[in-house]
Amino acid sequence: MKIRGNNNKARVQQRKEEAVQRQVVRDKRTHEQQLELIKERSGESKKEKYRLVKLIKDVYNKNKNKK
């Protein structure tokens, strides 16, 4: 059931619940999977791409230095 209205308390609660559901799905993805998903979407997402690439490189360098 969709509840309309920006200031409606029920709508605010609904948006919070939807955000939690999206975050749970996002947390299950690896950094590489999220980066691939971003590449498929329209738009640039420069900040998110940069952040994910940096995280991936850091993990790669950390594993490389351990060997």
C-alpha positions as CSV (number, residue, x, y, z in Angstrom):
1,M,0.0,0.0,0.0
2,K,1.4,3.3,-1.0
3,I,0.9,6.2,1.3
4,R,1.1,9.6,-0.3
5,G,2.2,12.9,1.3
6,N,5.6,14.2,2.3
7,N,4.9,15.1,5.9
8,N,2.6,12.1,6.7
9,K,4.1,10.2,9.7
10,A,3.1,6.9,8.1
11,R,4.9,7.9,4.9
12,V,8.0,8.9,6.8
13,Q,8.0,5.5,8.5
14,Q,7.5,3.8,5.2
15,R,10.5,5.5,3.7
16,K,12.7,4.6,6.6
17,E,11.7,0.9,6.3
18,E,12.4,1.0,2.5
19,A,15.8,2.5,3.2
20,V,16.6,-0.2,5.7
21,Q,15.6,-2.9,3.1
22,R,17.8,-1.3,0.4
23,Q,20.7,-1.0,2.9
24,V,20.5,-4.7,3.8
25,V,20.6,-5.7,0.1
26,R,23.5,-3.3,-0.5
27,D,25.5,-4.7,2.5
28,K,25.3,-8.3,1.0
29,R,27.2,-7.2,-2.1
30,T,31.0,-7.2,-2.3
31,H,32.8,-4.0,-3.3
32,E,33.5,-5.5,-6.8
33,Q,29.8,-6.4,-7.2
34,Q,28.7,-2.9,-6.2
35,L,31.2,-1.4,-8.6
36,E,29.8,-3.5,-11.5
37,L,26.3,-2.5,-10.6
38,I,27.3,1.2,-10.6
39,K,28.8,0.8,-14.1
40,E,25.5,-0.5,-15.4
41,R,23.5,2.4,-14.0
42,S,22.9,5.6,-15.8
43,G,24.8,8.6,-14.4
44,E,28.4,8.9,-13.4
45,S,28.5,8.2,-9.6
46,K,32.0,9.6,-9.4
47,K,32.3,9.7,-5.7
48,E,31.0,6.2,-5.1
49,K,33.2,4.8,-7.9
50,Y,36.3,6.5,-6.4
51,R,35.5,5.2,-2.9
52,L,34.9,1.6,-4.1
53,V,38.1,1.6,-6.3
54,K,40.1,2.9,-3.4
55,L,38.7,0.2,-1.0
56,I,39.4,-2.6,-3.6
57,K,43.0,-1.3,-4.1
58,D,43.6,-1.1,-0.4
59,V,42.5,-4.7,0.1
60,Y,44.6,-5.9,-2.9
61,N,47.7,-4.1,-1.6
62,K,47.1,-5.4,2.0
63,N,46.9,-9.0,0.7
64,K,49.9,-8.4,-1.6
65,N,52.1,-7.1,1.3
66,K,51.2,-10.1,3.5
67,K,52.7,-12.6,1.0
